[in-house]
Amino acid sequence: MFVGRDYQSQRRRADILLSIILLASIALAVSLEDLDYRLSDWLYKKIGAASSDIIVIGIDSTTIEKKGPLVSWIRRDMSKAIDILNADPAARPAVIGLDFLFTGRNPDAPEFDKRLAETISKYSNVVLASAVIMNDDDLEDSKNPFAQWEQTWRGDYPFPEMLNAADIAHICEPYDADGIVRHQLLYVKTTEHGRLYSFSRVIYEKWCQHKKISPNPPPLTESNGLYYLPFTAKSYSQGFNFVDLLDGKIAPNFYKDKIVLIGSYAPGMGDEFSTALDRSALVYGIDIHANSIQAFQNGFFPRELNQSAQIFILVLVGFLSGLLFRNGKMQQILAQWLIICFSWLDICQVLYRYGIILHALWIPLTVSVLFVSAVAMNYTYARTEKDKVTSTFGRYVDPTIMRQLLDGKAESLDVGGTLKNIAVLFVDIRGFTTMSEQLPPTVVVEILNRYLTLTSECIRRHHGTLDKFVGDCTMAFWNAPIPQENPVHLACRAAVDMIKGSKKLKQQLKEQYGREIDFGIGVHWGSAVVGNIGSPFRMDYTAIGDTVNTAARLEANAPGGKIFISRAVADILGSQAVVTSLGNSVKLKGKAGGFEVLTLDSLEEN
């Protein structure tokens, strides 16, 4: 019982420790945002084909090399480009999106401003870019990277003539905490126009109007207008640049009913971003807008599951994982760990297809920490159990039994006692009391030690459990703590070896001390309570019951050099033994008449 309580106490301590580890691992998982972002980006990335309805015409390095600095020609040549795109009324683009901020007039070339505004006003398919003006003093000091989009800002618009000539939309790019673009802004809040919708949304709705189709509803957002952008393609360029457009190298019919986006497409122009699509390669802003337009076309906008709900799932899965890991074997918890981690990643991907985004790292990281902790705790617990087995049985069981105990769970250590069938052996020295009164104490101790060594070696050789020494009496039993084959034969073989060994010891003692000793042995088979019995301060692994008492009575009545056995033992030995029945001639204390006693004369070896 007390060992069982100790086991429960250890388990309670382990559970408390596991709970602390669970909380620590959850805190660790939640705090490692960058790793979570990286795993989520990899898991949810679905590179596909760019929409054939979207064409990007980039102002690339070749364009800059041929035409010089952008500021010197952009307004003049942009009006030319718009005229070229709209030259054939039957082959005009559905929408032309200019991803440039034409804010403020050009005092050096006012004619270019005028011409550009007039050109744009001639056509109804142009969308102009705008932004917001943010002052550092007005920015909130917040760990939330999106907090600024909760505020209302002044707009940064094209100069008035252009502003009145076309639709305007914002081109603001929000960054996540790690500086990566994963989200877009459906709108920004401005003091002049209220909600100013995004470049991609305005262009998409104009395209739907041109195609005479109903637009897909915009994504659901919080008050900051943010939505998660499922990227599709890295580039929407068809291989043509701005110079190719001006030189007429692109067939006019190529743009018919398409969305044409014109923007920066060269390094160093300040319009490159790291995105969830590919951290290693920058994506131009115009391609981000193109991705967003295609997302509107697809109507697919997954949303992050509520943070509180995700933390609840994390705690629940972590708690259940801890319970799974606490009792399993290494191979079992390794399999469970792998199943949980990979199943979670599969669940994330499946739910993503249904529009739900989960933190991909949280569960695998938490479960991995719990797995490593459980392995360490199980190893420590296993070492404790082995030490407990060794301390309990190491001095009085055969090493073979010890190895089997260490390989098993040793349930017998965790209970007060169990009823088992065992073979019990008692052996005693005949005439020891008289001898101890006549010989010096040192000699008596030496003789006793040699006798106990002999009996112990015989018990150990035949895989018995040495229970105790009581004076000059030795008690042992078989078939516990673990079941054995032929326990009765093993006990009787140990008894026979003791008689044989006693003859040699008898001769040695006679030569040394002039004294002879003989052994009386009793063996019985039956049920007994076996287990850890005692108090919290002193406990022994022993056997109690009538079977033990009967074996002791047989030994007490056995003459020197004789082995008394019961009928139960003789029947089990069968033809392997030569026995002599003494009938009812031997009266055992506490036994009614009719208890048959036999002598074991010889025993065949298995």
N, C-alpha and C positions, 0 to 999 in steps of 0.2 A: 504493500500500500504506500509506503513512504517513498519507494523508488518511483512509483507511478506519480506521486505528487511532485517529486523532483522533475520528472519528465514534463508535467503540465506547467510547472514553473518556468522551465527552460523554454517551452513553447510560447508562453505568454511574453517572456522577454523577447523572443524572436519576433513575435507579432508586433510588439511595440517598435522594435528596431526596423522592421519591414515598413511599418507605417511612416516612420520618420524618413526612411529612404524614399518611399513613395512621394511624400510631400516635397522632398529635396529634388527628386528627379522631375517632378511636375514643374517646379520653379525653374529648374535648369532648362527644360524643354521650352517653356514660355519665353525665357530670356534670350535664347539663341535665335533671334530673328533672322540673322543673315543666313544661317544654315537652313532654316525653315524656308526662306525665300528661294534659296538655290534648289533645294529638293522639289519644292512646289513648281518652280519654273520648269525643271526637267520633266516632272511628271505630267504637267498639264499642257506642255508644249505640243501643238499639233500643226506642223508645217504642212500646208496644202498648196493648191494652185491659186494663183492670183486671179481675181475676177476679170473676165474679159471685157467688162463694162467700164473698167477704170484704166486710164492711160496716164502715166507720169512723163512729162517732158521736163527734163532736168537741165538746169543751168550748171553744167559740169565744168571740169578743168579745161576741156577743149574749148568750150564757149568762152571762158575767161581768157584763155591764151589768145584767142582770135579777136576778141572785142575789147579787151582791156578791163580796167576796174569797173565793177558793177554800177557804181553811182553815176558814172559818166554816160551811160546809155540805156539803163533799164527802163526808164519811163518812156523814152522815145520808141525803143524797139518793142516794148510790151504792147503799145497801141498797134504797131504793125502786126504783131503776132495775133492779136484779137481779131483784126480785120482779115488776116489770112484764114483763121479758123472758121470765121463766119462768112467767107467769100461766097460760098455756094449755099443758098438757102435750103436746098434739098439735102445737103450733106453736113449740116451744122452739128456741132456737139450739143448734147443735152445741157451740159453745164461746163463752164470754165471756171476753175478755182485758182485764184492767184495767191500763193502763199508768201506774200511779201507785205510789209507794213509801209504803205505809202503815206506816212504821216508827215505833215508839214509840206509847204511848197518849196520848190527849188528856185531860189532867187537868181541863179545863174542861167536858168533856161526855163522861164515861165511858159514859153510856147509848148514845151514838152508836157507840162502839167495840164495845160488847157486841152491839148490834143488828146491826151490819155483820157481825161474826163469826158470829152465829147465822144470818143470812140466807145467807151464803156456804156454811155447813155444811149447809143444807137441800138444796143442789143440787150435782151432781157435775160441772158444766160450766164452772166458774170457774177461771181461771188468774191467779195474782197475780205481781206484778213484784218483783224483788229486784235488788241490786247488790253491789258489793264495796267494802270500805273500804281506800283506798290512802293510805299516809303518804308524804309527800314524801321523808322520810329513807330510806325503803325502796326508792325508785325507782332503778333502775340508770341510771347516766350512759352512755347509749348513743345512737349515731346512728340505731339501728334504732327506729322509732316503735312497733314491736310487741313490743319486748323485755319490756315490763312484763307482757305476757300469758303469758310463760313462767313467771312466778312464781305462788305460791300466796298467796291473800289471805283475810282474814276476810270473811265475808258480811255484807251489810246487808239483813236480812229484815223482813217484816211482824211486828207484835207477836205474841206466842205464840199467843193464841186464834185469830188469822187464819192463822197459819203451819200450824196443825194442821187447818184447815178446808178447804184447797184445795191444788192443785198450785202449786208456785212455780217461777219461771224467771228468769234474769237478763236485764236490758235494757241491758247495757253496750254502748257504741258505740265501736269502734276508729277511730282517725284515721290516714290515711296521712301521709307526711312533709310534704305540702303542706296539711294540715288538712282534706282532703276525705274523705268517707266513701265508700269503694269496697268495703270488706270487712265481714264480720260475724264474730261469734264463735259457733261452734257450742256452745262451752262455756267456762266460766271455772273455774279451780282454786280451790276454797275449803277452808279448814281444817276446816269442820264437815261438809260434804256431798261432799267430793271434787269430781268434775266436776259443776258446776251447768249444766244445758243451757239453751239460749237460749229466750226468750219465744216466738219464732216456731216453733222446732222442737217444743216441748212442745205448743203450740196445734195445730200441723199433725198431730201424732200422735194427739191427742185427737179431732180432726176425722175422721181416717181410721178411728179406732175407732168413732166414731158412725156413719160411713157404711159400716162393715164392709168396708173395703178395706185392702189391704196398703200400708203407707207406702213411698214411694220411699226408697232408702238415703240416709243423710246424705252430704254431700260429703266427699271426702278432705281431711284437713287435716294440717298439721304438728303438732308438740307444743304449739303455742300455740292450737290450735283455730280458726285463721283460715281463711276461705274467701272467694273473690271473689263478690260479689253482682251478678248481672246484673239491673239495675233494669228495671222494665217500665212503671210508671205513676207520675205525680207525686202523684196523689190517689186515695184509695179512698172518699172521702165521697160519699154518695148525696144530699147536699143537706139532710140532717137534722142537727140539733144536739141537745145533751143536754136542753135545755128542751123540744124537740119530743117527745122520748121520755117525759119526765115528764108532759107535758100530754096524752099519749095521741094525738098527731097522727099516729103511725105505726101502721099496721095490724099487729096481732100476727103475722099470717101472713107478713109481710114478712121476718121473721127466721128462719123455719123452716129448720132444718138448716144454717144459715149460721154463719160465724165473725164474731162481733161484737166489734169492738175499740173500747174507750173510752179516750180520751186527750186530752192538750192539743192544742188546735187554734187557738191564738191567738198573735200575736206577743208577745214579752216574757215568756213562761212558761218559758223556759229549755229548751225541747225542740225546737229548730230546728237543722237541719244543712245544710251545703253538701255536695252529693253529686255523683257522677260523672254523674248524669242531667242536671243543669242547675246549673252553677255560679252563674248569675245569680239564681236563685230558691231560697230556703231550703225544705227539705222537713221536715215535722214528723216527729218520731220514730215516731209511730204508723203513718205511711205507710211508713217504712223497714221496720218490722216486717211490714207488709202485703206489701211487695215480697218480703221474705224468705220469707214463707209461700207466696206464689205461685211463687217459685223452687222450693220444696220440692214443690209440686204438679206443676210442670213436670219436675222431676228433672234440670234442666240447670245444671251448675256448672262453668264453664270454669276451668282452672288455668293459672297462669303457667308457661311453660316454664322449666326449670332455667336459672339465670343463667349458669352456665359454658357451657351449650350455646348460649345466645343470643350470648354473646361470641364463641364459636367461629364461629358463622354470620356475625356481624358482621365478623370478621377475614377470613373466606373471601370474602365478597361484596365487601368493600372491596379486597382484594388483586386479585381478578378484574376489578373495575371499574377499578382503576388500570392494569392491563394493557390493557384495552380503550381507555382514554382516552389512553394514552401515544403512540400513533401515528396516531390518527384525525384526519380533517379536522373543522372546526368543526361543520358540519351533521351529520356522523356521530356525534360524541361528544355533541352536544346531543340527538339522537334516542336514543342509548343511555342517557343520563342520565335522560331522561323515562320511557323504558320501564322502567328498573330501579326508579325511585321509585314509579311508579304500579303496577307489577307487585307490588312489595313490599306496598303497601297492600291490593291485591286478595288477596294471599296471606294477609295478617293477617286479613282479613275471612272468608276461606274457612276458615282454621284455627280461628278463633273459633267458627264454627258447629259445628266438631268438638270444641270444648271446650279449645282450646289458645290461650293468650294470649301474644302476642309484643310486644316493645317497638316501637311503631309508628314512633317517631322515629329510632331508632338508624341504620337503614340509609339512609333518605332524607337525613339530615343528613350522615352520613359520606360518602356518594356525592356529595352536593352540594359538600362541601369539596374532595373529590378532583377533581370536575368543574371547579370554579373554578381549582384549582391546575394542572390539566392544561391548561386554556385558557391560563393565564399562561405555563406552561412551554413549551407548543407555540408560543405567539407568540414567546417569547424564542428558542426553537430556530430558528424560521422566520427571524427577523431575523438570527440568526447564520449560517444557511445562505445567506441573500441577501448578507450581507456577505462571506461566503467566495466566493460566485460573482463578486461585483463585484470583489473583490481579485484573483481569479484571472484573470478574463476581461475586466474592465472596460476595460483599456487596449488590447486587441487583438482585440476582436470588434465586429461591427456592433451598434448598439443594438437592432435587431429581434431578433437572436439572443439578446442579453442579456435582453430581456423574456421570451422563450420559456424561457430557462434559469430565470429567477426564478419563472415560473409553474409550472414542472415541478419534479421532485425532484432534478434534476442528479446522476443516479447516477454520471456520469463522474467526479465529484469524489471518490467514495468508493472507487475502485479504482485499482490501479496502471496498468492499461492494458487496452484491448480492441481486438480486431481489427476494423477497419472498412474499407470501400471509400471512398477519398477521392480528390479531384482535387488534385494538388500543383503549385504554381507557384513557380519560382525566377526572380528577375530580378537582373541585375548590370549595373554600369556598365562599358562597354568603355573601356579605356585609363585607368582611374582611378589605377592605381599610378604610371604615368608622370606624370600630371597632378599628383598629390600631391607628387611630387619636385620639380616645377618651380614650384609656386605656394606662397605663404606659408600657413602652417598655418591662419590665421584664414579665409582664402579657401576653403581645402579644406573646412574644417568647414561653412562657409556653403553651398557647393555640395552637399556631402553631405546636409545637412539639407533642402535644397530637393528633392533627389532622393528622399529617404526620405519626405518629406511627400507627394510626388506618388504614390509607390507605395502608401503607407498609405491615402491617400484613395481610390484606385482599388479597393483590396482591401475597404475598408470599405463603399464605395458598392455593391459587388456581394456584400455579405453574407459575406465570407470571414473566416477566422480568421487573424490575423497571428501567425505563429509566432515569428519572431525576425529580428533584424538581425545579420548577420555581416560586419562591415566595410562594404563597399559592396554587399553582397548581401542581398536580402530574400526570406524564405520565407513562404509562406501556403498554407493548404489549405481545402477546402470539404467539406461533408457531416459535419463534426464541429465542436463537441461534440454537435450535434443533427442529425438527418437533414434534408436539403434536397431540394427539387425542382430538377432540372437542375443539379446541382453542376458538371458539366463545362462547361456553357454559361456559368455564372457565372464560373468561373475564366478561361475564354477571353475573355469579355467584359472582365474586369479587365485581361487582358494586352493586348487591343486598345486599351483606353483608355490604358494606360501608354505604348504606342507613339505614340498620338496626342499625349498630354501631353508626351512627350519631345521632340517636334518644336518645340513652343513653348518649352520649357525650353532646348533646344539653341540656339535663336535668341537668347534672353535672355542666356545665358552667353557667347555669342560676342560680343555687343555690349558686355557688361560687362568680360569678362576675356580676350576673344580666344581662348576655348577652346570646343570643342564636345564634347558627350557623346552617346553612343548607348546604348540598352539592348539586352541580349540576354536573351531569355526562353525558358524551357522549361516545358512543361505535360505532366503524365502522369496517368493514371488507373489505380488498382489498390488492392490491400489493403495496410494498414499498421497497426502497433500505435500506438494513440492513447491518451494519458492523462497522468496526473501522474507524471513521471519525474524522479528526482533523489535527494537525501538529505534527512534531516530539517531540514538547515540551508539548503538551496537546492533548490527544486523548480520545474520548468517543465511547463506543459501543452504537449506537443509530439507529433510523429509520427516514428516510426522504421521503417525497413524498406527493402526493395528498391525499392518505388515511389518513396520519397523520393530515394533515390540516383539512380534513373533520371531523375527530373525535374531533379536537379542536373546530371547529365551532359548532358542536352539543352540546358539553359541555358549550360553551359560551352562548348558547341560552336556555339551560335547566334551569327551575326555581329550587329553593331550594327544595330538597327532590325528584326530578324527574330524571329519566334516559332516555335520548334521544338516540334512535338507528336508524340506517339506514334500508332501505328495505332489503339490502344485509344481515344484521344481522338477521332481522326478518324471512327471508326465510330460513336461516340455522337453526334457533331455531325451527321453525315450530310449531307443537302442544305442544312442551314443554313449550312454553311461552304464556302468555296472554299479548297482546299488543293492543294499541289504536293508530290508524293512525290519524295524524294531517294534512294529505294531503299536500297541498302547503302553508298552513297557516304560516309556519315558514320559513322565508327567510334566507338562509345561505350566508354569505359573500363569494363572489367568485363563487357562484353556480347559474347557470341559473334556470329559472323556471322549475318545474317538478320534483325537488328533494324531494322525500317523506320522511318525518320525522315521527317517531313513538315513543310512550312512552312504556317502558317496565314496565308493571304493576305487574307481578309476573312471577316466573320461577320455574319449577319443578327441583328437585334435581335428578341427575343421580345416 
